[in-house]
Amino acid sequence: MLITLALVSGLGLGSMYGLLALGFYVTYSVSNTVNFAQGSSMMLGAVLCYSFAVTLGWNPAVSVVLALVLCAGWGMIVERIAVRPFARRGSNGWLMATVALGIIVENVTLFTFGKEPRNYPSVLADTPLDIAGIPVLPLQLVIPAAGLVVAGLLHLLARRTGFGKALLAITQNPGAARLMGIDVGRAIAVSYAVSTVFAGIAGILIAPLFNVSSDMGTLFGIKAFAVAIVGGITSAWGVVLAGFCYGLLEALITALLGSTYTQILTFAAVILALALMPNGLLGTAGTRKV
């Protein structure tokens, strides 16, 4: 029973890691850059939704939508002030700039939202469902389903829509994409908005299972980046698969050995996975032009 409960919990955690990691995949696929403030974006989604739904007492659905819209706006701000100026000059300064923005937003939230973690009530029933004799919270079923749905929609967007094909064109050759009339700058800004929306969704979904606080996204963001690399940051399905694997491994280690060993063994597993599969689970090796 302990292992079964750990597997259920691990699927939920893994889906959340996958959602965060999909944000890294989106921006990297379009611009070869990533948002290292992704963990802070997750925290922002949870804090905003809590503030609207609990503190102000607004309708939960309206609170979720507004929180995600603001997360999208935050993503575009990150791209505009912390990525674009450096990327245009061919500098890797965006690495530190996005980290710095994440630290800034965490500290601003600390001063405005407060230091104490807060419990966010779930809109779903708190009574566990009995599935084959296993008590499972409805939210623990919704989180993995949401991760798979988002990955599927992202795949359809990239393969079946004009905007998705434009993004693929930018990935393959930004210069040629500009000649074809594609607004590359706008597409990159949209990719950052989508990235932070994914993070916001993860934060809102996971908030009822964890306390909402200003520093809740820091470690999650680091783990999600590890998941993105292990999955193969060029593959959406690889990223999602790696998220599930990481979440299951983390939950099993915690259940069987205790939380003391969780971070040690999971990150050791990340190193081992990258040593055995340098391009990730489903990633492809980059081509080097000479």
ROMAR-973828 format. One record per residue: residue in one letter; x, y, z of N, C-alpha, C in turn. Coordinates in steps of 0.1 Angstrom, whole numbers, padded with zeros to 4 digits, always signed. Layout:
// residues N
   code   n.east   n.north    n.up   ca.east   ca.north   ca.up   c.east   c.north    c.up
      A        X         Y       Z         X          Y       Z        X         Y       Z
...
This chain:
// residues 290
   code   n.east   n.north    n.up   ca.east   ca.north   ca.up   c.east   c.north    c.up
      M    +0008     -0012   +0000     +0000      +0000   +0000    +0009     +0013   +0000
      L    +0020     +0012   +0008     +0028      +0024   +0008    +0034     +0027   -0005
      I    +0039     +0017   -0012     +0045      +0019   -0026    +0034     +0024   -0035
      T    +0022     +0019   -0035     +0011      +0023   -0044    +0008     +0037   -0042
      L    +0007     +0041   -0029     +0004      +0056   -0026    +0015     +0065   -0031
      A    +0028     +0060   -0030     +0039      +0067   -0035    +0039     +0069   -0050
      L    +0034     +0058   -0057     +0033      +0059   -0071    +0023     +0069   -0075
      V    +0011     +0070   -0068     +0001      +0079   -0071    +0006     +0094   -0069
      S    +0013     +0096   -0058     +0018      +0109   -0054    +0029     +0113   -0065
      G    +0037     +0103   -0069     +0048      +0105   -0078    +0043     +0110   -0092
      L    +0032     +0104   -0096     +0026      +0108   -0109    +0021     +0122   -0109
      G    +0016     +0127   -0097     +0012      +0141   -0096    +0024     +0150   -0096
      L    +0034     +0147   -0088     +0046      +0155   -0088    +0053     +0155   -0102
      G    +0053     +0143   -0108     +0060      +0142   -0121    +0053     +0151   -0131
      S    +0040     +0151   -0131     +0033      +0159   -0141    +0035     +0174   -0139
      M    +0036     +0178   -0126     +0040      +0192   -0123    +0054     +0195   -0128
      Y    +0063     +0186   -0126     +0077      +0189   -0131    +0076     +0190   -0146
      G    +0068     +0181   -0152     +0067      +0181   -0167    +0062     +0194   -0172
      L    +0052     +0199   -0166     +0046      +0212   -0170    +0056     +0223   -0169
      L    +0063     +0224   -0158     +0074      +0234   -0157    +0085     +0232   -0168
      A    +0089     +0220   -0170     +0099      +0217   -0179    +0094     +0220   -0194
      L    +0082     +0218   -0197     +0076      +0222   -0210    +0079     +0237   -0213
      G    +0079     +0245   -0202     +0082      +0259   -0204    +0096     +0261   -0209
      F    +0105     +0253   -0204     +0119      +0254   -0208    +0120     +0249   -0223
      Y    +0112     +0239   -0226     +0112      +0233   -0240    +0107     +0244   -0250
      V    +0096     +0251   -0246     +0090      +0260   -0256    +0100     +0271   -0259
      T    +0106     +0278   -0249     +0115      +0289   -0252    +0128     +0284   -0259
      Y    +0133     +0273   -0255     +0145      +0268   -0261    +0143     +0264   -0276
      S    +0131     +0259   -0279     +0128      +0255   -0292    +0127     +0267   -0302
      V    +0122     +0278   -0296     +0120      +0290   -0305    +0132     +0299   -0305
      S    +0139     +0300   -0294     +0150      +0311   -0293    +0163     +0306   -0288
      N    +0164     +0293   -0285     +0177      +0288   -0279    +0180     +0294   -0266
      T    +0170     +0299   -0259     +0172      +0305   -0246    +0162     +0299   -0236
      V    +0164     +0299   -0223     +0155      +0294   -0214    +0153     +0305   -0203
      N    +0142     +0304   -0196     +0138      +0313   -0185    +0141     +0307   -0172
      F    +0153     +0311   -0166     +0156      +0305   -0153    +0148     +0311   -0141
      A    +0138     +0320   -0145     +0129      +0324   -0135    +0116     +0316   -0135
      Q    +0117     +0304   -0141     +0105      +0296   -0143    +0099     +0291   -0130
      G    +0108     +0288   -0120     +0103      +0284   -0107    +0096     +0296   -0100
      S    +0101     +0308   -0102     +0094      +0320   -0096    +0081     +0322   -0103
      S    +0080     +0319   -0116     +0067      +0320   -0123    +0057     +0311   -0118
      M    +0061     +0299   -0114     +0052      +0289   -0108    +0047     +0295   -0094
      M    +0056     +0300   -0086     +0052      +0306   -0074    +0042     +0318   -0076
      L    +0045     +0326   -0086     +0037      +0337   -0089    +0022     +0333   -0093
      G    +0021     +0323   -0101     +0008      +0318   -0104    +0000     +0313   -0092
      A    +0007     +0306   -0083     +0000      +0302   -0070    -0004     +0313   -0061
      V    +0005     +0323   -0059     +0003      +0334   -0050    -0008     +0343   -0056
      L    -0008     +0346   -0069     -0018      +0354   -0075    -0032     +0348   -0074
      C    -0033     +0335   -0077     -0045      +0328   -0076    -0050     +0328   -0061
      Y    -0042     +0325   -0052     -0045      +0326   -0038    -0050     +0339   -0034
      S    -0043     +0350   -0038     -0047      +0363   -0035    -0061     +0367   -0040
      F    -0064     +0363   -0052     -0077      +0366   -0058    -0088     +0358   -0052
      A    -0086     +0345   -0051     -0096      +0336   -0047    -0099     +0335   -0032
      V    -0088     +0336   -0024     -0089      +0335   -0010    -0090     +0349   -0003
      T    -0079     +0356   -0006     -0078      +0370   +0001    -0089     +0379   -0003
      L    -0092     +0380   -0016     -0102      +0389   -0021    -0116     +0382   -0023
      G    -0116     +0369   -0022     -0129      +0362   -0023    -0135     +0362   -0037
      W    -0127     +0363   -0047     -0133      +0363   -0061    -0136     +0349   -0065
      N    -0144     +0348   -0076     -0148      +0335   -0081    -0135     +0327   -0085
      P    -0134     +0314   -0081     -0122      +0306   -0084    -0118     +0306   -0098
      A    -0128     +0304   -0107     -0125      +0303   -0122    -0119     +0316   -0127
      V    -0125     +0327   -0123     -0120      +0341   -0126    -0106     +0343   -0121
      S    -0104     +0338   -0109     -0091      +0340   -0102    -0080     +0332   -0110
      V    -0083     +0320   -0115     -0074      +0312   -0122    -0070     +0319   -0135
      V    -0081     +0323   -0143     -0078      +0329   -0156    -0070     +0342   -0154
      L    -0074     +0350   -0145     -0066      +0363   -0143    -0052     +0360   -0138
      A    -0050     +0351   -0130     -0036      +0347   -0126    -0028     +0343   -0137
      L    -0033     +0335   -0146     -0026      +0330   -0158    -0023     +0341   -0168
      V    -0033     +0350   -0169     -0031      +0362   -0178    -0019     +0370   -0173
      L    -0019     +0372   -0160     -0008      +0380   -0154    +0005     +0373   -0155
      C    +0005     +0359   -0154     +0017      +0351   -0156    +0022     +0353   -0170
      A    +0013     +0353   -0180     +0017      +0355   -0194    +0024     +0369   -0196
      G    +0018     +0379   -0190     +0024      +0392   -0190    +0038     +0392   -0184
      W    +0039     +0385   -0173     +0052      +0385   -0166    +0063     +0378   -0175
      G    +0059     +0368   -0182     +0068      +0361   -0191    +0073     +0370   -0202
      M    +0064     +0378   -0208     +0067      +0388   -0218    +0077     +0398   -0213
      I    +0075     +0402   -0200     +0084      +0412   -0194    +0098     +0406   -0193
      V    +0098     +0394   -0188     +0111      +0387   -0187    +0119     +0386   -0200
      E    +0111     +0383   -0211     +0118      +0382   -0224    +0122     +0396   -0228
      R    +0114     +0406   -0226     +0117      +0419   -0231    +0129     +0426   -0224
      I    +0131     +0424   -0211     +0141      +0431   -0203    +0153     +0423   -0199
      A    +0151     +0409   -0199     +0162      +0401   -0194    +0167     +0391   -0204
      V    +0161     +0390   -0216     +0165      +0381   -0226    +0169     +0388   -0239
      R    +0159     +0396   -0244     +0161      +0402   -0258    +0173     +0411   -0259
      P    +0176     +0420   -0249     +0188      +0428   -0251    +0201     +0421   -0252
      F    +0202     +0410   -0245     +0214      +0402   -0245    +0215     +0393   -0257
      A    +0204     +0387   -0260     +0204      +0378   -0272    +0207     +0385   -0285
      R    +0202     +0398   -0286     +0205      +0406   -0298    +0220     +0408   -0300
      R    +0227     +0409   -0289     +0242      +0411   -0289    +0250     +0398   -0290
      G    +0243     +0387   -0290     +0250      +0374   -0290    +0256     +0371   -0277
      S    +0251     +0377   -0266     +0256      +0375   -0252    +0248     +0365   -0245
      N    +0254     +0358   -0236     +0247      +0348   -0227    +0243     +0355   -0214
      G    +0243     +0368   -0214     +0239      +0375   -0202    +0225     +0372   -0197
      W    +0217     +0367   -0206     +0203      +0364   -0202    +0203     +0353   -0192
      L    +0213     +0344   -0191     +0214      +0334   -0181    +0213     +0340   -0167
      M    +0221     +0350   -0164     +0221      +0356   -0151    +0209     +0366   -0149
      A    +0206     +0372   -0160     +0195      +0382   -0159    +0182     +0376   -0155
      T    +0179     +0364   -0161     +0166      +0357   -0157    +0167     +0352   -0143
      V    +0178     +0347   -0139     +0180      +0343   -0125    +0177     +0355   -0116
      A    +0183     +0367   -0119     +0182      +0379   -0111    +0167     +0383   -0110
      L    +0160     +0383   -0121     +0146      +0386   -0121    +0138     +0377   -0112
      G    +0141     +0364   -0113     +0134      +0355   -0104    +0136     +0358   -0090
      I    +0149     +0361   -0086     +0151      +0365   -0072    +0144     +0378   -0068
      I    +0143     +0387   -0077     +0136      +0400   -0074    +0122     +0397   -0072
      V    +0115     +0389   -0080     +0101      +0387   -0079    +0098     +0379   -0066
      E    +0107     +0370   -0063     +0105      +0362   -0050    +0106     +0371   -0038
      N    +0115     +0381   -0038     +0117      +0390   -0027    +0105     +0400   -0026
      V    +0101     +0405   -0038     +0089      +0414   -0038    +0077     +0407   -0032
      T    +0075     +0394   -0036     +0064      +0386   -0031    +0065     +0384   -0016
      L    +0078     +0382   -0011     +0080      +0380   +0003    +0076     +0392   +0011
      F    +0079     +0404   +0006     +0075      +0416   +0013    +0060     +0419   +0012
      T    +0054     +0416   +0001     +0040      +0419   -0001    +0030     +0408   +0004
      F    +0034     +0396   +0001     +0025      +0384   +0005    +0027     +0379   +0019
      G    +0040     +0381   +0024     +0043      +0377   +0037    +0052     +0365   +0037
      K    +0058     +0362   +0048     +0068      +0351   +0049    +0061     +0337   +0052
      E    +0050     +0338   +0060     +0044      +0325   +0064    +0037     +0318   +0053
      P    +0039     +0305   +0051     +0032      +0297   +0041    +0017     +0297   +0044
      R    +0009     +0296   +0034     -0005      +0296   +0035    -0012     +0284   +0028
      N    -0022     +0279   +0034     -0029      +0267   +0028    -0039     +0272   +0018
      Y    -0039     +0266   +0006     -0048      +0270   -0004    -0058     +0259   -0006
      P    -0071     +0261   -0003     -0081      +0251   -0004    -0084     +0247   -0018
      S    -0086     +0234   -0020     -0088      +0229   -0034    -0103     +0231   -0037
      V    -0106     +0234   -0050     -0120      +0235   -0054    -0126     +0222   -0056
      L    -0118     +0211   -0057     -0122      +0198   -0059    -0125     +0192   -0045
      A    -0132     +0181   -0045     -0136      +0174   -0032    -0123     +0169   -0025
      D    -0123     +0170   -0012     -0112      +0166   -0004    -0114     +0151   +0000
      T    -0125     +0145   -0003     -0127      +0131   +0000    -0120     +0122   -0010
      P    -0112     +0113   -0005     -0104      +0104   -0015    -0114     +0095   -0022
      L    -0111     +0092   -0034     -0118      +0082   -0042    -0112     +0069   -0040
      D    -0120     +0058   -0040     -0115      +0045   -0038    -0113     +0038   -0051
      I    -0101     +0037   -0056     -0097      +0031   -0068    -0089     +0018   -0066
      A    -0096     +0007   -0068     -0090      -0006   -0066    -0085     -0007   -0051
      G    -0092     -0001   -0042     -0088      -0002   -0028    -0078     +0008   -0024
      I    -0074     +0018   -0033     -0064      +0028   -0030    -0071     +0041   -0029
      P    -0069     +0048   -0018     -0075      +0062   -0016    -0067     +0072   -0024
      V    -0074     +0078   -0034     -0068      +0088   -0043    -0076     +0101   -0043
      L    -0069     +0112   -0040     -0076      +0125   -0040    -0079     +0129   -0055
      P    -0091     +0135   -0058     -0094      +0139   -0071    -0083     +0147   -0078
      L    -0077     +0156   -0070     -0067      +0165   -0075    -0054     +0157   -0080
      Q    -0052     +0145   -0074     -0041      +0137   -0078    -0043     +0130   -0091
      L    -0056     +0130   -0095     -0059      +0125   -0109    -0059     +0136   -0119
      V    -0063     +0148   -0114     -0064      +0159   -0124    -0050     +0164   -0128
      I    -0040     +0164   -0119     -0027      +0169   -0122    -0020     +0162   -0134
      P    -0019     +0148   -0133     -0013      +0141   -0144    -0021     +0143   -0157
      A    -0035     +0143   -0156     -0043      +0145   -0168    -0040     +0158   -0174
      A    -0038     +0169   -0166     -0035      +0182   -0171    -0022     +0182   -0178
      G    -0012     +0175   -0173     +0001      +0175   -0179    +0001     +0169   -0193
      L    -0007     +0158   -0194     -0007      +0151   -0207    -0015     +0159   -0217
      V    -0026     +0165   -0212     -0034      +0174   -0221    -0026     +0185   -0227
      V    -0019     +0192   -0218     -0010      +0203   -0222    +0000     +0199   -0232
      A    +0007     +0188   -0230     +0017      +0183   -0239    +0010     +0179   -0252
      G    -0001     +0173   -0252     -0008      +0170   -0264    -0012     +0182   -0272
      L    -0017     +0192   -0265     -0021      +0205   -0272    -0009     +0212   -0278
      L    +0002     +0211   -0271     +0014      +0218   -0276    +0019     +0211   -0288
      H    +0018     +0197   -0289     +0022      +0190   -0300    +0013     +0193   -0312
      L    +0000     +0194   -0310     -0009      +0198   -0321    -0007     +0212   -0326
      L    -0004     +0221   -0316     -0001      +0235   -0320    +0011     +0236   -0329
      A    +0021     +0228   -0326     +0034      +0229   -0334    +0032     +0222   -0347
      R    +0024     +0212   -0348     +0023      +0204   -0361    +0012     +0208   -0370
      R    +0001     +0213   -0364     -0012      +0214   -0372    -0016     +0229   -0374
      T    -0010     +0238   -0368     -0014      +0252   -0369    -0004     +0261   -0376
      G    -0008     +0272   -0382     +0001      +0281   -0389    +0011     +0287   -0380
      F    +0006     +0291   -0368     +0015      +0297   -0358    +0026     +0287   -0354
      G    +0021     +0274   -0352     +0031      +0264   -0347    +0042     +0262   -0358
      K    +0037     +0262   -0371     +0047      +0260   -0382    +0056     +0271   -0383
      A    +0051     +0283   -0380     +0060      +0295   -0380    +0071     +0294   -0369
      L    +0067     +0289   -0357     +0076      +0287   -0347    +0087     +0276   -0351
      L    +0083     +0266   -0358     +0092      +0256   -0362    +0102     +0262   -0373
      A    +0096     +0271   -0381     +0105      +0277   -0391    +0115     +0286   -0384
      I    +0112     +0293   -0373     +0121      +0301   -0366    +0132     +0292   -0360
      T    +0128     +0281   -0355     +0137      +0272   -0348    +0148     +0267   -0358
      Q    +0143     +0264   -0371     +0153      +0259   -0381    +0161     +0270   -0387
      N    +0156     +0282   -0389     +0164      +0292   -0396    +0157     +0306   -0393
      P    +0161     +0313   -0383     +0154      +0326   -0379    +0156     +0336   -0391
      G    +0167     +0336   -0398     +0169      +0346   -0409    +0159     +0343   -0420
      A    +0158     +0331   -0424     +0148      +0327   -0434    +0134     +0330   -0430
      A    +0131     +0328   -0417     +0118      +0330   -0412    +0114     +0345   -0413
      R    +0124     +0354   -0411     +0122      +0368   -0412    +0119     +0372   -0427
      L    +0126     +0366   -0436     +0124      +0368   -0450    +0110     +0364   -0455
      M    +0105     +0354   -0448     +0091      +0349   -0451    +0080     +0358   -0445
      G    +0084     +0368   -0437     +0075      +0377   -0431    +0070     +0373   -0417
      I    +0077     +0364   -0411     +0074      +0360   -0397    +0080     +0369   -0388
      D    +0072     +0374   -0378     +0077      +0384   -0368    +0084     +0375   -0357
      V    +0097     +0374   -0359     +0105      +0365   -0350    +0105     +0370   -0335
      G    +0106     +0383   -0333     +0106      +0389   -0320    +0093     +0387   -0313
      R    +0082     +0388   -0320     +0069      +0386   -0314    +0067     +0371   -0311
      A    +0072     +0362   -0319     +0070      +0348   -0317    +0078     +0344   -0304
      I    +0090     +0349   -0303     +0098      +0346   -0291    +0091     +0351   -0278
      A    +0085     +0364   -0279     +0078      +0369   -0267    +0066     +0360   -0264
      V    +0059     +0356   -0274     +0048      +0347   -0271    +0052     +0334   -0265
      S    +0064     +0328   -0269     +0069      +0316   -0264    +0072     +0318   -0249
      Y    +0077     +0329   -0245     +0079      +0332   -0231    +0066     +0333   -0223
      A    +0056     +0339   -0229     +0043      +0340   -0223    +0037     +0326   -0221
      V    +0038     +0318   -0231     +0033      +0304   -0230    +0041     +0296   -0219
      S    +0054     +0298   -0218     +0063      +0292   -0208    +0058     +0295   -0194
      T    +0056     +0308   -0191     +0052      +0312   -0178    +0037     +0308   -0175
      V    +0029     +0307   -0185     +0015      +0301   -0183    +0016     +0287   -0178
      F    +0025     +0279   -0185     +0027      +0265   -0180    +0031     +0265   -0166
      A    +0040     +0273   -0162     +0045      +0274   -0148    +0034     +0278   -0139
      G    +0025     +0288   -0143     +0014      +0292   -0135    +0004     +0281   -0133
      I    +0001     +0273   -0143     -0008      +0262   -0142    -0002     +0252   -0132
      A    +0011     +0249   -0133     +0017      +0240   -0123    +0015     +0245   -0109
      G    +0018     +0258   -0107     +0017      +0263   -0094    +0003     +0263   -0088
      I    -0007     +0266   -0097     -0021      +0266   -0092    -0025     +0251   -0089
      L    -0021     +0242   -0097     -0025      +0228   -0095    -0019     +0222   -0082
      I    -0007     +0226   -0080     +0001      +0219   -0069    -0002     +0227   -0056
      A    -0007     +0239   -0056     -0009      +0247   -0044    -0017     +0240   -0033
      P    -0028     +0234   -0037     -0036      +0227   -0026    -0029     +0216   -0019
      L    -0019     +0210   -0026     -0011      +0199   -0020    +0001     +0204   -0012
      F    +0005     +0216   -0015     +0017      +0222   -0008    +0012     +0236   -0003
      N    +0019     +0241   +0006     +0016      +0255   +0011    +0021     +0265   +0001
      V    +0013     +0276   +0000     +0017      +0287   -0009    +0026     +0296   -0002
      S    +0038     +0299   -0007     +0048      +0308   -0001    +0056     +0314   -0012
      S    +0064     +0324   -0008     +0072      +0332   -0018    +0084     +0323   -0023
      D    +0088     +0313   -0016     +0100      +0305   -0020    +0096     +0291   -0025
      M    +0083     +0289   -0027     +0079      +0275   -0031    +0084     +0271   -0044
      G    +0087     +0280   -0053     +0091      +0276   -0067    +0106     +0274   -0069
      T    +0114     +0278   -0059     +0129      +0277   -0062    +0134     +0263   -0065
      L    +0132     +0254   -0056     +0136      +0240   -0058    +0129     +0233   -0069
      F    +0116     +0236   -0071     +0108      +0230   -0082    +0114     +0235   -0095
      G    +0118     +0247   -0096     +0124      +0252   -0109    +0137     +0245   -0112
      I    +0145     +0243   -0102     +0158      +0236   -0105    +0155     +0221   -0109
      K    +0146     +0215   -0103     +0142      +0201   -0106    +0136     +0201   -0120
      A    +0128     +0210   -0124     +0122      +0211   -0137    +0132     +0212   -0148
      F    +0142     +0220   -0145     +0153      +0222   -0155    +0160     +0209   -0157
      A    +0163     +0202   -0146     +0169      +0189   -0147    +0161     +0179   -0155
      V    +0148     +0180   -0153     +0138      +0171   -0161    +0139     +0175   -0175
      A    +0139     +0188   -0179     +0140      +0192   -0193    +0152     +0187   -0200
      I    +0164     +0187   -0193     +0176      +0182   -0198    +0176     +0167   -0200
      V    +0171     +0160   -0189     +0171      +0146   -0190    +0161     +0141   -0201
      G    +0150     +0148   -0202     +0140      +0143   -0212    +0145     +0146   -0226
      G    +0154     +0155   -0228     +0158      +0160   -0241    +0150     +0173   -0244
      I    +0157     +0184   -0242     +0150      +0197   -0242    +0144     +0200   -0256
      T    +0147     +0193   -0266     +0142      +0195   -0279    +0129     +0186   -0282
      S    +0125     +0178   -0272     +0114      +0169   -0274    +0103     +0172   -0263
      A    +0091     +0176   -0266     +0081      +0178   -0257    +0077     +0165   -0250
      W    +0075     +0154   -0257     +0071      +0142   -0251    +0082     +0136   -0242
      G    +0095     +0139   -0246     +0106      +0134   -0238    +0106     +0141   -0225
      V    +0103     +0154   -0225     +0103      +0162   -0213    +0092     +0157   -0203
      V    +0080     +0155   -0209     +0069      +0150   -0201    +0072     +0136   -0195
      L    +0078     +0127   -0203     +0082      +0114   -0198    +0092     +0115   -0187
      A    +0102     +0124   -0189     +0112      +0125   -0178    +0106     +0131   -0165
      G    +0096     +0140   -0167     +0089      +0145   -0155    +0082     +0134   -0147
      F    +0075     +0125   -0154     +0069      +0114   -0147    +0079     +0105   -0140
      C    +0090     +0102   -0147     +0100      +0093   -0142    +0107     +0100   -0129
      Y    +0109     +0113   -0130     +0116      +0119   -0119    +0106     +0120   -0107
      G    +0093     +0123   -0109     +0084      +0123   -0099    +0082     +0110   -0092
      L    +0081     +0099   -0100     +0080      +0086   -0094    +0092     +0082   -0086
      L    +0104     +0085   -0092     +0116      +0081   -0084    +0117     +0089   -0071
      E    +0114     +0102   -0071     +0114      +0110   -0059    +0104     +0104   -0049
      A    +0092     +0101   -0053     +0082      +0096   -0043    +0086     +0083   -0038
      L    +0091     +0074   -0046     +0095      +0061   -0041    +0107     +0062   -0031
      I    +0117     +0070   -0034     +0128      +0072   -0025    +0123     +0077   -0012
      T    +0115     +0087   -0012     +0109      +0093   +0000    +0102     +0083   +0008
      A    +0094     +0075   +0002     +0085      +0065   +0009    +0094     +0053   +0015
      L    +0104     +0049   +0007     +0111      +0037   +0011    +0124     +0041   +0020
      L    +0130     +0052   +0017     +0142      +0055   +0025    +0141     +0067   +0034
      G    +0131     +0076   +0031     +0130      +0088   +0039    +0135     +0100   +0031
      S    +0129     +0112   +0035     +0132      +0124   +0028    +0147     +0128   +0028
      T    +0154     +0123   +0038     +0168      +0127   +0039    +0176     +0123   +0027
      Y    +0172     +0112   +0020     +0180      +0108   +0009    +0174     +0112   -0005
      T    +0162     +0119   -0004     +0155      +0122   -0017    +0164     +0130   -0027
      Q    +0169     +0142   -0022     +0176      +0150   -0031    +0189     +0144   -0036
      I    +0196     +0137   -0026     +0209      +0131   -0029    +0207     +0121   -0041
      L    +0198     +0112   -0039     +0196      +0101   -0049    +0190     +0105   -0062
      T    +0180     +0115   -0061     +0174      +0119   -0074    +0183     +0127   -0083
      F    +0191     +0136   -0077     +0201      +0143   -0085    +0213     +0134   -0089
      A    +0216     +0124   -0081     +0226      +0115   -0086    +0221     +0107   -0098
      A    +0207     +0104   -0098     +0201      +0097   -0109    +0201     +0106   -0121
      V    +0200     +0119   -0120     +0201      +0128   -0131    +0214     +0128   -0137
      I    +0225     +0128   -0129     +0239      +0128   -0134    +0241     +0115   -0142
      L    +0236     +0103   -0136     +0238      +0090   -0143    +0230     +0090   -0156
      A    +0218     +0095   -0156     +0210      +0095   -0168    +0217     +0103   -0179
      L    +0222     +0115   -0176     +0229      +0123   -0186    +0242     +0117   -0191
      A    +0249     +0109   -0182     +0261      +0102   -0186    +0258     +0091   -0196
      L    +0247     +0084   -0194     +0243      +0073   -0203    +0236     +0078   -0215
      M    +0229     +0090   -0214     +0221      +0095   -0225    +0224     +0110   -0226
      P    +0235     +0114   -0232     +0238      +0128   -0233    +0228     +0137   -0239
      N    +0220     +0132   -0249     +0210      +0140   -0255    +0196     +0138   -0249
      G    +0195     +0132   -0238     +0182      +0130   -0231    +0175     +0118   -0236
      L    +0163     +0115   -0230     +0155      +0104   -0234    +0151     +0104   -0248
      L    +0145     +0115   -0253     +0140      +0116   -0267    +0146     +0127   -0274
      G    +0156     +0134   -0269     +0163      +0145   -0276    +0171     +0141   -0287
      T    +0175     +0150   -0295     +0183      +0147   -0307    +0196     +0156   -0306
      A    +0207     +0150   -0311     +0220      +0157   -0311    +0219     +0169   -0320
      G    +0224     +0180   -0315     +0225      +0192   -0324    +0235     +0191   -0335
      T    +0232     +0197   -0346     +0241      +0197   -0357    +0251     +0209   -0357
      R    +0263     +0206   -0359     +0273      +0217   -0359    +0277     +0221   -0373
      K    +0275     +0233   -0376     +0279      +0238   -0389    +0293     +0243   -0389
      V    +0301     +0239   -0400     +0315      +0244   -0401    +0317     +0250   -0415
